[in-house]
Amino acid sequence: MGWWTQLGQLMLLAILLGAVMTVVESVLRTIGLHSVIMRIPIIGSNFTLIISILMMWVLNDSYSFSWLSAGGLTDGWAMWLHIVASGAIVYGFVPVKDAVVSMVSKGFRM
């Protein structure tokens, strides 16, 4: 897989993370747990990262990045590290996605 393909995957996963966060926050607000969860010190400040990792776990490693390998290990620990790293990478790619969307919406004007 080429790097353009992986860049496209990251872009789509960052867009998907935005949609998933919208749904999760909407459900949490509906059942009245949003403010409770956001007040928990570690969970509240890293909520989007946690959801990103869970999203990659639910996708069941369907989006495998060739440059992010666990050294060929197939045990549970290496697979979990791969899921966590993939989730963190997708979470870190959100500002890049926002910049690209902003650039495209402005019509590549500078």
Rosetta blueprint (number, residue, H / E / L):
1 M L
2 G L
3 W H
4 W H
5 T H
6 Q H
7 L H
8 G H
9 Q H
10 L H
11 M H
12 L H
13 L H
14 A H
15 I H
16 L H
17 L H
18 G H
19 A H
20 V H
21 M H
22 T H
23 V H
24 V H
25 E H
26 S H
27 V H
28 L H
29 R H
30 T H
31 I H
32 G L
33 L L
34 H H
35 S H
36 V H
37 I H
38 M H
39 R H
40 I L
41 P H
42 I H
43 I H
44 G H
45 S H
46 N L
47 F H
48 T H
49 L H
50 I H
51 I H
52 S H
53 I H
54 L H
55 M H
56 M H
57 W H
58 V H
59 L L
60 N L
61 D L
62 S L
63 Y L
64 S L
65 F L
66 S L
67 W L
68 L L
69 S L
70 A L
71 G L
72 G L
73 L L
74 T L
75 D L
76 G H
77 W H
78 A H
79 M H
80 W H
81 L H
82 H H
83 I H
84 V H
85 A H
86 S H
87 G H
88 A H
89 I H
90 V H
91 Y H
92 G H
93 F H
94 V H
95 P H
96 V H
97 K H
98 D H
99 A H
100 V H
101 V H
102 S H
103 M H
104 V H
105 S H
106 K L
107 G L
108 F L
109 R L
110 M L
